[in-house]
Amino acid sequence: MKIIQAYRCEYCPRTRPYVTPRAIAAHESRCFHNPETHSCATCENLRHSHKPGARKGYVTDAWSCTADAPLAPLTTNCPAWKPQVSYEF
């Protein structure tokens, strides 16, 4: 058995480790969960809802933007991006 050092993204729930600091830095610079990329995943304008699926009894996730920005598939560097408000008490 060999022990190795690996790196994980501090922003997303992704479980895949990266072996080099360069690889994790490249991932974090485009990660949708990194607030610095101004992507939909960290935006106050993102809304999630459920709609009936194609098959009876199934539901589908529906994502929308209250600022009418494009969501296909996820946008980064969006001009309509607003930071999510956290409600900590």
Secondary structure as UniProt FT lines:
FT   HELIX           21..30
FT   TURN            32..33
FT   HELIX           35..37
FT   HELIX           40..42
FT   TURN            44..45
FT   STRAND          46..52
FT   TURN            56..57
FT   STRAND          59..65
FT   TURN            66..67
FT   TURN            79..80
//
